[in-house]
Amino acid sequence: MARNDPLGNYRFRLEIAGLAVAGFSEVTIGAAEVAAIDYREGNEPPRVRKLPGLHKSADITMKRGVTNSMDLYDWFKQVLQGPVANARRTVAVIVLDDTGADQARFVVSEAWPTKYEAGHLNAKGNEVFIETLELVNEGIERVA
């Protein structure tokens, strides 16, 4: 039987609106959940039934080193200038194996930036200048 090792969390890439985007140092895929609704009718046994409620997807957080590219900030600026409908994108987070082949794909629907952070500067530091973009969305689905 072939071995089926879990994927590492250190090789991944992002596609925004079908376009491959420069590398990111960190991506946090928020949780997807379905709210449970307690329900009981008076003529039922004395226990509560659980019914599915609203579906909810948490935010996606992306971090990368600042370069001369303005693409993430321009996307955020598009939201500021409105309308948001023009800024919605499909985002895919693709997890790669050690050979660089696609292994898992998470599709984030109707995503748009809700927060942009340019990072922290420190004249005595020795770290990379990191920018952060937080995306709200209307659904996260694992498709592969």
SULDAKA-V448379 format. One record per pair of residues at least 4 apart in sequence whose ideal C-beta (glycine too) atoms are under 6 Angstrom apart, sorted by sequence separation. I is the first residue (numbers start at 1). J is the second residue. If there is no record, write none. Layout:
I,J ; I,J
//
This chain:
40,44 ; 70,74 ; 96,100 ; 97,101 ; 15,20 ; 16,21 ; 79,84 ; 97,103 ; 14,21 ; 40,48 ; 79,87 ; 94,102 ; 95,103 ; 78,87 ; 95,104 ; 14,24 ; 38,48 ; 39,49 ; 119,129 ; 94,105 ; 119,130 ; 39,51 ; 119,131 ; 92,105 ; 93,106 ; 118,131 ; 36,50 ; 37,51 ; 92,107 ; 117,132 ; 37,53 ; 91,108 ; 116,133 ; 34,52 ; 35,53 ; 35,54 ; 115,134 ; 91,111 ; 113,133 ; 114,134 ; 34,55 ; 88,110 ; 89,111 ; 113,135 ; 114,136 ; 33,56 ; 88,112 ; 111,135 ; 32,57 ; 87,112 ; 111,137 ; 31,58 ; 110,137 ; 30,58 ; 84,112 ; 110,138 ; 30,59 ; 108,137 ; 109,138 ; 30,60 ; 109,139 ; 29,60 ; 108,140 ; 28,61 ; 79,112 ; 79,113 ; 107,141 ; 27,62 ; 106,142 ; 107,143 ; 26,63 ; 76,113 ; 24,62 ; 25,63 ; 75,113 ; 105,143 ; 25,64 ; 105,144 ; 24,64 ; 76,116 ; 60,108 ; 72,133 ; 65,128 ; 66,129 ; 66,131 ; 27,93 ; 63,130 ; 63,132 ; 62,133 ; 17,89 ; 16,89 ; 61,134 ; 16,91 ; 59,134 ; 60,135 ; 15,92 ; 29,106 ; 59,136 ; 14,93 ; 57,137 ; 13,94 ; 57,139 ; 12,95 ; 57,140 ; 11,96 ; 7,95 ; 7,103 ; 32,140
//
